[in-house]
Amino acid sequence: MSAKSDILKSPEVLQCSKCGACLPVCPVYLEKMEEGASPRAKVQLSKHYTEKSLPTSSHLSTLINRCLMCGNCTAACPSGVEHQSLFMRMRSYMATDHGEGWHLKVLYHFLSHEQQLRLASRFAKLGRNHMLNYLASEFKVGNIPAKRLPKFNKRPFREQIAEKIEPDTPSRGTILYFTGCGTNYIYDHVGHALCHILKTMGFQVEIPRSQVCCGLPLFIHGNLEKAAINIKTNIELFNRDDIVAVVTDCATCGSALHKEYAIVLKELGLSTETAEQLAEKVHDVGEFILANYDLLEPHLDPLAAKHKVTYHMPCHLRNGQDITTEVETLLNKLPSVDYTRAEDYDRCCGGGGTFFYDHPKTSHQIVSKKVENARATGADLWVTGCPGCSINLSGNLQEEDNISVEHILTVVEQSLKK
Amino acid sequence: MDISIKKQFISIIGEDRCRDQLEDLISYSYDAFTVETVPDLVLLPISTAEVSEILKVAHKNRIPVTARGAGSSICGASVPVKGGIALSMTMMNGILETNTPDRYCIVQPGIINADLQTELGKTGFFYPPDPGSMAFSTIGGNVAQNAGGPRCLKYGVTSDYVLGMEVVLANGDIIRFGSRNVKDVTGYRLFGLFCGSEGTLGVITEITLKVIPLPKAYRTVLAVFNDLDDSAATVSDIIGAGILPAALELLDKVLINAVEDSNNIGLPREAEGLLLIEVDGSEEQVEKELALIIEKTKQNNAVDIQEARTPEERDNLWHARRSLYPSMARLKPNCIVEDATVPASKVPEMIRGIRSIVDKHNLLVGISAHAGDGNMHPLISCDIRDTEEMDRVEKAIGEIFELAISHNGTLSGEHGIGIAKLEYLSMSIDEPTLKFMHTLKQAIDPHGILNPGKAI
């Protein structure tokens, strides 16, 4: 994509009425409390840039990229501005104008080459799992102390498990499981929990072997062409008519599959038909279990050990998939759960893909408030549904907190009859 | 701006909260109005002392200072039209004290209206003024513009709730007036002067507000009429029956259809007018008033009446009102909202008059009104890049103002003058009165550094 553009390519900038509704919903603005950090300013700066009344600059690039891409602004916008499309495009222009950080180049490379990603995860595993203790306690990755980073799976999840898992009872149909990189490389127990639960509920679970990264980390940074290759691969694998649903255990992947695939393809001038067909079939696993709760209920253990639970709602569930109350409703139904809502349960955690790495200070300020409010609930389990949020939330807890961050699936599994 | 002067500002506030790169200056060149001008410097103070020191330097060097909160003014009140300093008050956003037994709270100007409501709500109290922007606009901005809102019919506007203020004058002097007392006749009633002064008389750095207990119950009614006069008769019958609703919102046919196009909530498209009526108070009182309101709407030939008793039902009925702006804003790139105001009995004539004006100029306009207080809101969908269309918009707005004045109305009920209505000011205010205002301004801000290029 060329940095040379004109205003016709950014219709979003004309739609913004500059009303200010996006200010108090933007986690970055709320930390900075200055206009330059607001979605409105990003839109107005984009307008000046595309109208050529503002030359490109590294400061412009910083302002445009200082964004969690959480989608709160779009959800609050009365004028229907599609911030995400605009910001993706602007990030791509900024990358062309000023180049990309080395960490993004590495990220793009691996996420668009699944084979190499698998290999890299082994080295990363060696690095993380065998890091000398004193190094781990000194070294920080973004806002997260290295010792609080999760360990990598011994082997990628998809290599640990059969491609098809048969249900316990006569089959109610096939679920295609999009595992996401989080489960595949870091949180394998979440993947096993998903298979266990859905199989108990009577579904056949199929995990297409050749699925690749959803591509979201690529396209939110403006790398649309590379993302499109991943998108096409996944659409081909998952857009099947002989299935009940496609489920994800990652809010971010879910948002990509449900909403953003079509946006990216449209941005590139490609057909969105198959992406829209796939979007219809994609469900977040929490929402899917709630919708089919009658199949789960007979398998729940009313005497399951109780946990005090609180919840963090991933932005990509609410803004990417319109899932608002579903996970809390499910939590309240589970016998192992004693639920308390945290004051800011639906606020962004400040992780935002690579935001915690690129803007560690702001990210830390955002997550610190979440941590305080989670502590205030007295919970021992902090449930969420996104590996990115999990890494950021658990990374910012202290050893003495005794709060463990867990996927909703872990809690559902704890409630099953043994 | 001279570099040595800039250095003086930096020495007051520190580089951390001082911006002079073009990208940041552009970020403070606008509010929600169409006109944009780039300031020379952005300062983000965190204390009254800093504001005072900044103004001393600005005063001495004749540097324009335009204070702003969220920058959500729709009349351009916070656009720094003469350049100089954009003084952002967003970092002074604390609630300094809430004292519900004594019914007041003390806040800094940058606190967002809705955030204050949330905090007060925890103790069962609220601050009634509820401008459409309350989710994002600041109390400082609300006071500077003397903001209104639907609830103001029953509860009064911003200035009715200001008990005291701390203001930094153009020369840097810090003055405090009013007190924490609901009753206070000591000295001139200066908050009446500073409320609605749009930043031209001083920079507000602290505000003491009156708060009142939240009503225990609400009832909401949506009534549809085939004749505008029937809806107006309903409004006067309700008020005539001794009921003062917390909201009385009127939507015309174009808006009903725009809302229906974008939301599909089942409003009758052929209807001429829709009234959203809300009463609040004790359970017993609202139940009685609800019965009476339904009776009055039926007597006045309402063709459809829906009522809400639960928060969910209430939320559904308000959905139509809340989606007005989005529905109109999505039709074209821009949406201009005017707020000429007339005595409540003139509302039907105003709606028909505005309709005939905008039809004559071939404009896409929906009309709503806070019908109980005659505050008209024509929502004009337009494209500011289309100069020919904007000429017609300008003409229509001028004619709407003339019409309002001819009905003993006023230019602005709650949005303010800013730059949007500057050229029409003399329609509403006569020469000796304008001169008196100039005299005041001259005495308080002799060099004219505070929000220059605006009303006074």
Interface residues (C-beta under 8 A of the other chain):
Chain A: L14 Q15 S17 K18 C19 G20 A21 L23 P24 M33 E34 E35 G36 S38 A41 Q44 L45 H48 L54 S57 H59 L60 L63 P78 S79 G80
Chain B: R19 Q21 L22 E23 D24 I26 S27 Y28 S29 Y30 D31 A32 F33 V42 L44 A70 G71 S72 I74 S88 T90 M91 N93 G110 I112 A114 D115 S133 A135 F136 S137 Y325 P326 A329 R330 P333 N334 C335 D383 R385
